Amino acid sequence: MIYNRSTVWWVQPDPNVPYTEIRNDATFSAKTHLGTEYAALLVQRDYQPPATLESLPPEGGSVVRVVVVPGDPKAKAVRHTLQFAGYEWIVRAAPSDRGGPNQFDPSNAWTDASGAAHLRIAGAPGRWTCAEIRLTRSFGYGLYTFTVDDISTLDPAARFVIFTWDGPAVAQYGREMAITMGRHGERPEDNARYVIEPIDLPANRSNFFAPAGVLTHQLRWEPDRATFRTFGGARPASNRRPIAQHTFTSGVPAAGNETIRFSLYVFQSDPTPMQKPAEVVVRRFTFEP
C-alpha cells in the first residue's frame, strides 16, 4: 500500500481503495495525490490500514517492509476543502467505483452565500464528473439530521447518498449506513432507500417513496440500533408523523473512525444512461450526541 505525507500520512489513492496489488512480475503501480513524502508498505493481507497516520508503523508483524522517499520540495500537496454547517469537509478529487467507475471534480462542490452545500454532476453524456464531500472528523453514536432541497427531478441515472464510511473497517463493511435517493427497481414508486451494509441481505434495506419538496432526514445511531426517519419540510417536528421510518437492530456497525459523506454520482448500470446535469443542495446538517 502507498501513503503520502501532507501534514499527516494519507493512504492512497483513497481510503475506499487502500491496497495496491503486486503483479506476478513483482511490480506495482498506483495513483497518488501530491505530498511532501511518499511511503510504500509491504504488508500481509490481514493488515488493516488506517486512513491517516501521524507516523508510519514500524516493520514487524503484518508490516513486512516500509520504504520512504522524499517528494518534490517544490510541489505543494493540494487538499480541497469547504466549510459547511460549521465543519470542515474534504472535497473528493480521486475517481471512485461507487455506482460504477466515476470521475470526481472538486469544482463540483461548493457552498453558497446562505451557507448551503451544493453538489453537481457536470459535463456531457459519456464525460460526466461527479461530486463528493466528507467530514474531517468522526462523531460516532448520536442523532444526525440532514435537510435536502427537492430532488424529484434528478435524472433517473443520478444517485445522491448520505452515508457513513470507514474504509479500513472491512470486517464491518466499512461501517456503512446510508440514505440513498434515486430510482430503485423493486417497486416503480420507490425512489429512496435506507441501508446498512451488506445491502444484498433483504433485511438490510428499506425502500420508500420520497415526495417532491424539501425533506429532512435523520439517523439516530445507537449501539446495535440504527433508526432512520424522513420528514417533509426543512425541520422535523414532534407533532408530525414522518414520511418514512425504519429501525435496524441486526448487523448495525459499532462506532469507529467513520465519517459522514455526501455523494452525487452516476449509477453506470442504470438502464437509462445519464442524459442531463444534476445538482443537489444540502441546506442543513446537525449532530447531537
C-alpha positions as CSV (number, residue, x, y, z in Angstrom):
1,M,0.0,0.0,0.0
2,I,1.0,3.6,-0.6
3,Y,0.9,6.6,1.7
4,N,1.7,10.2,1.0
5,R,2.5,12.8,3.6
6,S,0.6,16.1,3.6
7,T,0.8,17.2,7.3
8,V,-0.2,13.6,8.2
9,W,0.2,10.4,6.2
10,W,-2.8,9.6,3.9
11,V,-3.5,6.2,2.4
12,Q,-3.5,6.3,-1.4
13,P,-5.3,6.7,-3.7
14,D,-8.2,6.8,-1.3
15,P,-9.5,5.1,1.9
16,N,-12.0,3.3,-0.2
17,V,-9.1,1.6,-2.1
18,P,-6.3,1.3,0.4
19,Y,-4.5,-1.7,-1.1
20,T,-2.1,-1.8,-4.1
21,E,-1.8,-5.2,-5.7
22,I,1.6,-6.6,-6.6
23,R,1.8,-8.1,-10.1
24,N,3.2,-11.5,-10.8
25,D,6.4,-9.9,-12.0
26,A,6.8,-8.2,-8.6
27,T,6.0,-4.7,-10.0
28,F,3.1,-2.4,-9.0
29,S,1.7,1.0,-9.9
30,A,-0.6,3.3,-8.1
31,K,-2.2,6.8,-8.3
32,T,-1.4,9.2,-5.6
33,H,-2.0,12.8,-4.6
34,L,0.9,15.2,-4.3
35,G,2.8,15.0,-1.0
36,T,6.0,16.0,0.7
37,E,7.0,12.4,1.2
38,Y,5.8,9.0,-0.1
39,A,5.9,5.6,1.6
40,A,5.4,2.1,0.2
41,L,4.4,-0.5,2.8
42,L,4.6,-4.2,2.1
43,V,2.0,-5.8,4.3
44,Q,0.3,-9.1,5.0
45,R,-3.3,-9.5,3.8
46,D,-4.6,-9.2,7.4
47,Y,-3.2,-5.7,7.9
48,Q,-6.0,-3.1,8.4
49,P,-4.7,0.3,7.2
50,P,-5.8,3.5,8.9
51,A,-7.0,6.2,6.5
52,T,-4.5,8.6,8.1
53,L,-1.4,8.2,10.3
54,E,0.6,10.6,12.4
55,S,3.6,8.3,11.9
56,L,4.2,5.2,9.8
57,P,4.1,1.8,11.5
58,P,7.4,0.1,12.3
59,E,8.3,-3.1,10.5
60,G,7.2,-6.2,12.2
61,G,4.2,-8.5,12.4
62,S,1.8,-7.7,9.5
63,V,4.1,-4.9,8.2
64,V,6.9,-6.6,6.3
65,R,8.7,-3.6,4.9
66,V,8.5,0.2,4.9
67,V,10.3,2.4,2.3
68,V,10.0,6.2,2.4
69,V,11.1,8.5,-0.4
70,P,11.0,12.4,-0.4
71,G,8.7,14.2,-2.7
72,D,9.5,17.2,-4.9
73,P,10.3,20.0,-2.5
74,K,8.8,22.5,-4.9
75,A,5.5,20.6,-5.1
76,K,2.6,21.5,-2.9
77,A,0.0,18.9,-1.9
78,V,-3.5,20.0,-2.8
79,R,-6.3,19.4,-0.4
80,H,-9.6,20.7,-1.5
81,T,-11.9,21.7,1.4
82,L,-15.0,23.7,2.1
83,Q,-16.8,24.9,5.2
84,F,-20.4,23.7,5.7
85,A,-22.6,23.7,8.8
86,G,-19.8,24.8,11.0
87,Y,-17.4,22.0,10.0
88,E,-14.6,21.4,7.5
89,W,-15.3,19.0,4.7
90,I,-12.8,17.4,2.2
91,V,-13.9,17.6,-1.4
92,R,-13.2,14.4,-3.4
93,A,-10.8,14.7,-6.3
94,A,-10.0,11.0,-6.9
95,P,-12.0,8.5,-9.0
96,S,-14.4,6.1,-7.3
97,D,-16.1,2.9,-8.2
98,R,-19.3,3.7,-6.3
99,G,-22.1,3.2,-8.8
100,G,-19.5,2.1,-11.4
101,P,-16.4,3.9,-12.5
102,N,-16.9,7.7,-11.9
103,Q,-14.7,10.7,-12.1
104,F,-14.9,13.4,-9.4
105,D,-14.1,17.1,-9.8
106,P,-13.6,19.4,-6.8
107,S,-15.2,22.2,-8.7
108,N,-18.5,20.3,-8.5
109,A,-18.9,21.0,-4.8
110,W,-19.2,24.5,-3.1
111,T,-21.2,26.5,-0.6
112,D,-23.4,29.5,-1.5
113,A,-23.9,32.8,0.3
114,S,-26.6,31.3,2.6
115,G,-24.2,28.5,3.7
116,A,-25.9,25.7,1.8
117,A,-23.7,22.9,0.3
118,H,-24.1,22.3,-3.5
119,L,-23.1,19.1,-5.3
120,R,-23.4,18.6,-9.0
121,I,-22.8,16.2,-11.8
122,A,-21.4,18.2,-14.7
123,G,-20.2,17.5,-18.3
124,A,-22.0,15.7,-21.0
125,P,-23.0,12.1,-21.8
126,G,-20.0,9.8,-21.5
127,R,-17.9,12.6,-19.9
128,W,-19.7,13.2,-16.6
129,T,-17.8,14.3,-13.5
130,C,-19.4,13.9,-10.0
131,A,-19.2,15.4,-6.5
132,E,-18.5,14.1,-3.0
133,I,-17.6,15.7,0.3
134,R,-16.7,14.2,3.6
135,L,-16.3,15.5,7.2
136,T,-12.8,15.7,8.6
137,R,-14.0,14.4,11.9
138,S,-15.9,11.4,13.3
139,F,-18.8,11.8,15.6
140,G,-19.9,8.2,16.4
141,Y,-23.2,7.5,18.1
142,G,-25.9,10.2,18.2
143,L,-28.5,12.0,16.1
144,Y,-27.6,13.1,12.6
145,T,-30.0,15.5,10.8
146,F,-29.8,16.5,7.1
147,T,-32.1,18.9,5.2
148,V,-32.1,18.5,1.4
149,D,-33.8,20.5,-1.3
150,D,-36.2,18.9,-3.8
151,I,-34.5,16.1,-5.7
152,S,-37.6,14.8,-7.5
153,T,-36.3,16.0,-10.9
154,L,-33.0,14.2,-10.8
155,D,-32.0,12.3,-13.9
156,P,-33.0,8.6,-13.4
157,A,-29.4,7.5,-13.5
158,A,-28.3,10.0,-10.8
159,R,-27.9,8.9,-7.2
160,F,-27.5,11.1,-4.1
161,V,-26.3,9.3,-1.0
162,I,-25.7,10.4,2.6
163,F,-23.6,7.8,4.3
164,T,-21.2,6.8,6.9
165,W,-17.9,5.3,5.8
166,D,-14.7,3.8,7.4
167,G,-12.8,2.1,4.6
168,P,-10.3,0.2,6.6
169,A,-13.1,-1.4,8.7
170,V,-13.5,-4.3,6.3
171,A,-15.0,-6.7,8.9
172,Q,-17.9,-4.2,9.4
173,Y,-18.4,-3.5,5.7
174,G,-16.9,-0.1,6.1
175,R,-19.3,0.8,8.9
176,E,-21.6,2.0,6.0
177,M,-25.1,3.1,6.7
178,A,-26.9,5.2,4.1
179,I,-29.8,7.2,2.9
180,T,-29.9,6.8,-0.8
181,M,-32.0,9.0,-3.1
182,G,-32.6,7.9,-6.7
183,R,-34.6,5.3,-8.6
184,H,-34.8,1.8,-7.1
185,G,-36.2,-1.1,-9.1
186,E,-38.1,-3.2,-6.6
187,R,-41.2,-1.1,-6.9
188,P,-41.7,1.5,-9.6
189,E,-42.7,4.2,-7.0
190,D,-39.6,3.7,-4.8
191,N,-37.1,6.5,-5.1
192,A,-35.3,6.3,-1.8
193,R,-33.8,3.7,0.5
194,Y,-32.4,3.3,4.0
195,V,-29.4,0.8,4.0
196,I,-26.9,-0.9,6.3
197,E,-24.3,-3.0,4.6
198,P,-24.2,-5.6,3.2
199,I,-27.0,-4.4,1.0
200,D,-27.6,-7.8,-0.6
201,L,-29.4,-9.0,2.6
202,P,-33.1,-8.1,2.3
203,A,-33.2,-7.2,6.0
204,N,-30.5,-4.6,5.5
205,R,-32.5,-2.3,3.2
206,S,-35.9,-0.5,3.4
207,N,-37.2,1.3,0.3
208,F,-39.7,4.1,0.4
209,F,-41.2,6.9,-1.7
210,A,-39.8,10.4,-1.1
211,P,-42.2,13.1,-2.4
212,A,-41.2,16.3,-4.1
213,G,-40.1,19.2,-2.0
214,V,-37.7,19.9,0.8
215,L,-37.1,16.8,3.0
216,T,-35.3,16.4,6.3
217,H,-33.7,13.0,7.0
218,Q,-32.5,11.7,10.3
219,L,-30.3,8.9,11.5
220,R,-30.2,8.0,15.2
221,W,-27.3,5.7,15.8
222,E,-27.0,3.7,19.0
223,P,-25.2,0.5,19.9
224,D,-26.8,-2.3,17.9
225,R,-29.6,0.0,16.7
226,A,-30.0,2.5,13.8
227,T,-33.2,4.4,13.3
228,F,-33.9,6.3,10.1
229,R,-36.7,8.8,9.6
230,T,-37.7,11.2,6.8
231,F,-39.9,14.3,7.3
232,G,-41.4,16.8,4.8
233,G,-40.1,20.3,5.3
234,A,-37.0,22.0,6.5
235,R,-37.1,20.7,10.1
236,P,-38.6,17.6,11.9
237,A,-41.4,18.3,14.2
238,S,-42.6,16.3,17.2
239,N,-46.2,16.8,16.2
240,R,-45.8,15.4,12.6
241,R,-45.5,11.9,11.5
242,P,-42.5,11.0,9.4
243,I,-43.0,10.3,5.7
244,A,-40.9,7.1,6.2
245,Q,-39.0,5.4,9.0
246,H,-37.2,2.2,9.7
247,T,-35.2,0.7,12.5
248,F,-32.4,-1.8,12.0
249,T,-31.4,-3.9,15.0
250,S,-29.3,-6.6,13.4
251,G,-25.9,-6.0,11.7
252,V,-25.7,-2.4,12.9
253,P,-21.9,-1.4,12.9
254,A,-20.2,-0.3,16.0
255,A,-18.9,3.3,16.1
256,G,-15.3,3.7,15.0
257,N,-13.4,6.1,12.6
258,E,-16.3,6.6,10.2
259,T,-17.1,10.0,8.7
260,I,-20.3,11.4,7.2
261,R,-20.2,11.7,3.4
262,F,-22.5,13.2,0.7
263,S,-22.0,11.8,-2.7
264,L,-23.8,12.6,-6.0
265,Y,-22.8,10.2,-8.8
266,V,-23.8,8.4,-11.9
267,F,-25.3,4.9,-11.5
268,Q,-23.5,3.5,-14.5
269,S,-25.6,0.3,-14.8
270,D,-28.9,2.2,-14.9
271,P,-30.9,1.1,-18.0
272,T,-31.3,4.7,-19.0
273,P,-27.9,6.4,-19.4
274,M,-27.3,9.7,-17.7
275,Q,-28.7,12.4,-20.1
276,K,-28.5,15.8,-18.2
277,P,-26.5,17.5,-15.5
278,A,-27.8,17.2,-11.9
279,E,-27.5,19.3,-8.7
280,V,-28.4,18.6,-5.1
281,V,-28.5,21.3,-2.4
282,V,-28.0,20.3,1.3
283,R,-29.4,23.1,3.4
284,R,-28.6,21.9,6.9
285,F,-26.6,19.4,8.8
286,T,-26.5,19.0,12.6
287,F,-25.3,16.4,15.0
288,E,-26.4,15.8,18.6
289,P,-24.6,13.3,20.9
